[in-house]
Amino acid sequence: MRLKPGRPDLARYADLFAVPAATADTAVSFTWLGVSTLLIDDGTTAIMTDGFFSRPSLARIGLGRIAPSKARVDGCLARVGVHRLAAVLPVHSHFDHAMDSALVAERTGALLVGGSSAAQVGRGHGLPAERILEVTPAQPFTLGNFEITLVESEHCPPDRFPGEIDAPVRPPVRVSAYRCGQTWSTLVRHRPSGRCGLIQGSAGFRSGALAGHRAEVAYLGLGQLGLQPESYLVDYWQETVRTVGARTVIGIHWDDFFRPLSKPLRPLPYAGDDLDVSLHVLGELARADGVALRLPRLWRREDPWPENR
């Protein structure tokens, strides 16, 4: 951790909160729900990454054991109007991504989809085997109107809880029980419209992993990115945005996830990240490539496709 006090001022980036709102004619919408949780919905099929809503405080994490908050999960699902989901897909298995995933799947009748570590989260919650789908990496599969491809990736360094989850996770547990497991680049193609989005939930990458894949929109995780050397940010952009040919980039996983969603969002403190650095470097890369760099608004159904701006 660094000694730099305070945290970035979101007001400096007001102009970046410019993703168009979805309309009745929107083919497929994305709704950001904090960290790397995204609701993707076309009115017929809805899926969600992570489904993390409990957001326990840093003090609670440091002092004891954590468990999903049913009240917070139910409240957030109600606020965004989610009753049924086809699937919940954790981008990896740290607590701030996977802790609530099985509860959200239970509440919405969804499949819990991912690798073996995510499956252990589901088993610990008591999800039946038929509600847990362990995928083959890089092999597309269909969920209603969506084709999903999970490509193996890496966590942004440092990964504080590396390794696989090798036994069912039965909360309450220490935060270290949620080891990273498989980290995914999640490609979501809407079959009726042909639109495709990349969700890079962690600001990590695996060189060459996304070669041959295309996506017009990329939701990029920014957490810990601002603490990396500039060369890392350039490589991250190259291995995600440039590789898939995205024309719109939307930054996620920059918010302070120890703070409940009932309070106004704020960035992570400088001690844990530096959003100013991330947006400065990525902004320069975006301008050089003619790419739109944006930030999402919490709770709002948005239409990120470039032709709608």
N, C-alpha and C positions, 0 to 999 in steps of 0.2 A: 504494500500500500504506500501511496505517496503522501507527503505532508501538505500538499497544496490544499488550502481550505475552500469551502463553499462548493457550489455546483453551477453548471452552465445556466444561463438565463434564456428560457424558451422564447421570450419576447423578441430576441434577436433574430429568430427564424420564422417569424409570423408569415412571411411570404412563401415559405415552403409548404405550409399546410394548405395545399391547393389541389389536392386530388378531387376531381369532379364528383359531386354527389350522384348516386345512382337514381335513375328515373324508372317510370313504369316500362320504358322500352329497353332498359338495360338487359343484355343477354345473360350476364353473370356478374354478380356483385361480390365485393370483398368488404368485410367489416372487421376492423382492427379492434381487439379487446384486451390490449396490453401485452407486453413482452412479445412472444411469438405466436400468440393465439389469434387466429384468423378464422372467421366464418365465411365460407365460400358457398354461394347459394344462387341457383337459377330459378327459384320458384317451384321446382319439382324435386330436385335433389340438393341436399345441403350436407357439407362436410365441415370439419373443424380441425385445425391443427392445435395440439396441446390441450386446450381447454383449462388453462391455469387461472383460477379466480381467487383462491384462498389467500395468497400473498401474506403469509405470516411475517410478523415483524422480525427485524434483525435480532432484537433482544430475545425473542421467543426461540429463534433458531439457535442462538448461542447458548442458551441456558437449559435447553431440554429437548423434548421430542416434538415432532410435528405430525399433523394429520390433516386431511382435507376438512375444510369448514363447509358443512352441508348448507348452512344458512347463506354463506357468501356465494357458493356455487349456484344454489337455487335462485338467489336474488339476481345474479348476473344473467343467468339463462332467461329468466322472466323479463328482465329489462331489454334484452335484445330480441325477445320474442321467439326463442328456440324451444320447440317442443319435440321435434324429431330430427335426428341426424342419421345419415347413412354410415358415417365413420368418424372416429376421433383418431388423429394421427400425431403422436408426439414426435417432435423433430429430433429429440434424444431424451435420455431418461433422468436427467437432473431434476431436482424437486420443482424448479421454476418452469418446468415444461410438462413433466409427467405425473406429478403428485395427484392432481385432480382428474386425470384422464379417464381412469376407470369409473369414477363416480359420475362424470359427465356421460360416459357411454351407458352406464346403468340408467340414468335419468332420461336419456333420449332414445333408448333402444338401439344404440349404435354399435357397430363393430369397433373394437380397439385394434388398431392396425399398426404394425411396426416390426421390430426385430425381437430377439429372444428376451432382451431386458425389459422392453415394454410389456411383453407377455407376462413376465413375472409380476409386474405391477398389477395387471389385470387379475392374475390368479390370487394374489394376496387380498384383493378386494372381494373376491368371490364370484367374479364373472365366469359363466359357464364356458367350456371349451369352444362351443360353437360361436361365441361372441368375441373370440380372440383370433386374429388373423396374423400369422407370421409370414412375412413376404419374402420373396426371392429378390435380392438386390438387382436393380436395373431391369427387372421384368415388369412391363406394364400390366395393370389389372384394372378392371372396370368396377365402378361404384355408381350405379344409376347413370346419369348423364355425364359422368366424369371418368376420364382415364387417368390413372395415377401411376407415376413411376418414382420409386424411391432409389436414389443413387447414393452409394456410400460416400461419406465426406469425413471431415475432421472437425473437432471442436476448436474454437479459438483458444490459443494458449494464454494463460495456463488453464489446464483442465484440473480443477481442484479435487474432483472425485472421479478419477479414471477407472476403466475396467468395466466388466460386465456385471449385471445383477444375476446371480446364479441361484437364487431361492426366492419364493414368493415374498413380497413386501407387505407386511401387515401393520399398518399404522396403529398407534403412534410409534414413530421410529426417529432416530437421529438423522439429520440431513444427509450424512454420509451413506445412508442406506440407498439413496438414489444415485447410484453410480451412472456414469455417462451412457454406457452401452453403445449401441449403434447410433451414429450421427448421420442424418440424412439431408441431402439436397432433394427437396420434394417438388416434383414437376406435376402440375395439374392441368390437364387439357380438357376443355369443355367440348364434348363431341358435337353437339348441335351447331355451335358457332365456329368451332375450330380454334378458338382462342386458347393460349397457353400461358401460364404463369409459373415462375420459379419462386419457391419459398426457401430461402437460405436462413434457417432459424438461428444458427450460430455463425459468428463471423470467422468461420474457418473454411478451409477448402482442401481438396485433394487434387493435386496437379493432373490435368487431363481428364478428370472424371466426367465432366459434362460435355466433352467433345462429342459432336454429332447431335446434341440436343438443342432445340430452339425454343425460345419463350420471348414474347414481346414485352412482358412486364416481369420485373424481379423485385421481390420483397426481400431486402437484405438485412440480416441481423447486424446490429452495430455494437452490441455489448462487448466491452473490453477492447474494441478496435482502436480507440483513441490512445491506448497505452502501447500500441505496437510501433515499431519503426516505420517510417513512411514507405519503405520498400515493400513491407508486408501489405499495406493498404493497396498499393499499385498491383501487386500480385493477386490480391483478393478480387479486385475489380476485373483484372484480366481473366481470371479463372471462373468468374461467374458472369458478370454483365457482358463483357466482350465475347466470351465463348458462346453464350446462348443468343447473342444479338439483341438483347433487351434495349428498348427505346425509352422506357420509363423505369426508374428505380425509386422504390419507396422504402425508407428506413424504418425498421422496427427494432424491438429489443434494446431500446435506449432509456426506457422509463425506470424509475426507482420501484422495483417490484417488491420491496418490503413495505410499501405503502398501499392501503386498500384502494380499490377503484371507486369507492364512495368519496374520496378526496381528490382534489385537482392533481393531475399528473405533474410530475417534475422529473428532470433527468437524474441519473445516478450521480452521486457526488464525485468530485475530481479524485478523491482517494481511490475510487474503484474504476473510473473510466474518465474519458475526456471527449464529450460529444462535440465540443468546439473543434478539436483537431480532426475528428472523423468527418464532420461536415465541410470543413475547409478543404481537406485533401480530396474527398470524394466530389465536392463541388467543382474543383479544378478539373478533375478527370471527366466529369459529366459535361462540362463546357467544351472541353477539347474534343469529345466524341459526339457532341450534339444530342446528348441524352438529357431528359428531364429528371431532375432529382427532387423528390417530394418527401413529405412526412404525412402520415395519416392522422385523421381525427378519430378520437376514441368514440365508439358506439355508432358511428355514422356509416350507413351503407354507401359504398363508393364504387365508382366505375373508372378503373385506372387505365383503360385502353387508350393508346395515344391518339387514335383518330377522333376521339370525342372531345379533345381540347380545342 
